C-alpha cells in the first residue's frame, strides 16, 4: 500500500504542474479595431479618392458620372447606378414621329357617311414614354334608310392629347408595343332637317327641322397599339381604342348623334391604321447647363498615355516615336510623358 501511494503522489503532482503550464496567455490589445479598420494596406499611394474634389454629372444614358477636378479621372457612381431601376439605354430625346391615319378615309371611301381624317405628332423619350398630340377634322351627312330625317355636322376640328408607354423600351426601337391614354374634345355644330313624322289624325305627314346647335363634347380613350418599321424611316401601325364620353353640351333638342373624333354617340370601340415617318433626335441631346459648368471647372485635362506609348490630348494624338531619335531606354527604365501644351 505504501508502495502504491509513493507512485501516485508524484504522478498527481506532475499532472498539476502540466495543467498550469498548458494555460494560454492572452495579450491585451492596445489598439481598437475602429482605429485601423479604415486603412487598406494593399492600396498604393494616390489611389484614394478625395470626395471633396468630385463633381457629379449625368451622361446621355442617365448614368451618374463623378469627375475628380484635380486629376480629371472619371468613374461611374455605382451607388447612384444601383438607384437607376430600370436602366435607360436610349437617350432622353430619342426620336420624333408624324403619323397619318388611313382607317377613317378608307371607311369613308367604302360608304361611311361621317369622319374625314387625322394626323398625330409625338416625341419618343428614352424609347419608353411617348407624349402624343392628335388633330383632325370630322364631318357628317347621313340620312337613314326610311328617309325621315337628315343629320348634318359641318367640317369641325377635334383635338386629343395623351401619352403612350412602350413595353419594348430596352429593345429594337423599330418595333413598338404600346398602351396609352387620350383625352379628346371637339367644338362643333349639328342640325337635323326634313324630319317627317307619320301621318297624324288627319292623315297628313308633319315636317319640321332642328336649327343649328352648338356643342362641345369631351371624351377619353384607352388604347393598345403596335408599330413596325417597314423601310427607311417609314412605319405602319394600328391601334384599338376603348372610349367613353365624359361631358357634352345639352341642347333643347337632345344630344348630338355624331361627335368629331369620336364617331357615333353609341360607339365604344374605335380603331386607327396609320403610316408614320420618324426622325432621330439624338443629335439634340446636349449636356445640361450644370454639366457644362462642371466641365469648364475641370480646365485642361492631362493627356492619357495608352499602351502604344501614344499621348492623347483632346482630338490630338502624337506618337512617342516622333519626339526625335531612337530611345536608349532599357526594359527596366521608365518613360515619362510630358503633357502637351496648348499653344
Secondary structure as the mmCIF struct_conf table of DSSP 4:
data_model
#
loop_
_struct_conf.conf_type_id
_struct_conf.id
_struct_conf.beg_label_comp_id
_struct_conf.beg_label_asym_id
_struct_conf.beg_label_seq_id
_struct_conf.end_label_comp_id
_struct_conf.end_label_asym_id
_struct_conf.end_label_seq_id
HELX_RH_AL_P HELX_RH_AL_P1 UNK A 2 UNK A 21
TURN_TY1_P TURN_TY1_P1 UNK A 22 UNK A 22
BEND BEND1 UNK A 23 UNK A 23
HELX_LH_PP_P HELX_LH_PP_P1 UNK A 24 UNK A 25
HELX_LH_PP_P HELX_LH_PP_P2 UNK A 27 UNK A 29
BEND BEND2 UNK A 30 UNK A 31
HELX_RH_3T_P HELX_RH_3T_P1 UNK A 33 UNK A 35
TURN_TY1_P TURN_TY1_P2 UNK A 36 UNK A 38
TURN_TY1_P TURN_TY1_P3 UNK A 41 UNK A 42
HELX_LH_PP_P HELX_LH_PP_P3 UNK A 43 UNK A 44
TURN_TY1_P TURN_TY1_P4 UNK A 45 UNK A 46
BEND BEND3 UNK A 48 UNK A 48
HELX_RH_3T_P HELX_RH_3T_P2 UNK A 51 UNK A 53
STRN STRN1 UNK A 54 UNK A 58
TURN_TY1_P TURN_TY1_P5 UNK A 60 UNK A 61
BEND BEND4 UNK A 62 UNK A 62
STRN STRN2 UNK A 64 UNK A 68
TURN_TY1_P TURN_TY1_P6 UNK A 69 UNK A 71
STRN STRN3 UNK A 74 UNK A 76
HELX_RH_AL_P HELX_RH_AL_P2 UNK A 78 UNK A 83
BEND BEND5 UNK A 85 UNK A 86
BEND BEND6 UNK A 90 UNK A 90
BEND BEND7 UNK A 92 UNK A 92
STRN STRN4 UNK A 93 UNK A 101
HELX_RH_AL_P HELX_RH_AL_P3 UNK A 103 UNK A 109
TURN_TY1_P TURN_TY1_P7 UNK A 110 UNK A 111
STRN STRN5 UNK A 114 UNK A 114
STRN STRN6 UNK A 117 UNK A 125
TURN_TY1_P TURN_TY1_P8 UNK A 126 UNK A 128
STRN STRN7 UNK A 129 UNK A 143
TURN_TY1_P TURN_TY1_P9 UNK A 145 UNK A 146
BEND BEND8 UNK A 148 UNK A 148
STRN STRN8 UNK A 150 UNK A 166
TURN_TY1_P TURN_TY1_P10 UNK A 167 UNK A 170
BEND BEND9 UNK A 171 UNK A 171
TURN_TY1_P TURN_TY1_P11 UNK A 173 UNK A 174
STRN STRN9 UNK A 175 UNK A 197
HELX_LH_PP_P HELX_LH_PP_P4 UNK A 198 UNK A 199
TURN_TY1_P TURN_TY1_P12 UNK A 201 UNK A 202
BEND BEND10 UNK A 203 UNK A 203
STRN STRN10 UNK A 206 UNK A 231
TURN_TY1_P TURN_TY1_P13 UNK A 232 UNK A 233
STRN STRN11 UNK A 234 UNK A 248
STRN STRN12 UNK A 251 UNK A 251
TURN_TY1_P TURN_TY1_P14 UNK A 252 UNK A 253
STRN STRN13 UNK A 254 UNK A 254
BEND BEND11 UNK A 257 UNK A 257
STRN STRN14 UNK A 258 UNK A 259
TURN_TY1_P TURN_TY1_P15 UNK A 260 UNK A 262
STRN STRN15 UNK A 263 UNK A 264
TURN_TY1_P TURN_TY1_P16 UNK A 265 UNK A 266
STRN STRN16 UNK A 269 UNK A 280
HELX_RH_3T_P HELX_RH_3T_P3 UNK A 282 UNK A 284
HELX_LH_PP_P HELX_LH_PP_P5 UNK A 286 UNK A 288
HELX_RH_AL_P HELX_RH_AL_P4 UNK A 289 UNK A 298
BEND BEND12 UNK A 300 UNK A 300
HELX_LH_PP_P HELX_LH_PP_P6 UNK A 301 UNK A 303
STRN STRN17 UNK A 304 UNK A 305
TURN_TY1_P TURN_TY1_P17 UNK A 307 UNK A 308
BEND BEND13 UNK A 309 UNK A 309
STRN STRN18 UNK A 310 UNK A 313
TURN_TY1_P TURN_TY1_P18 UNK A 314 UNK A 315
STRN STRN19 UNK A 316 UNK A 319
HELX_RH_3T_P HELX_RH_3T_P4 UNK A 320 UNK A 323
BEND BEND14 UNK A 324 UNK A 325
TURN_TY1_P TURN_TY1_P19 UNK A 331 UNK A 332
BEND BEND15 UNK A 333 UNK A 333
HELX_LH_PP_P HELX_LH_PP_P7 UNK A 337 UNK A 341
#
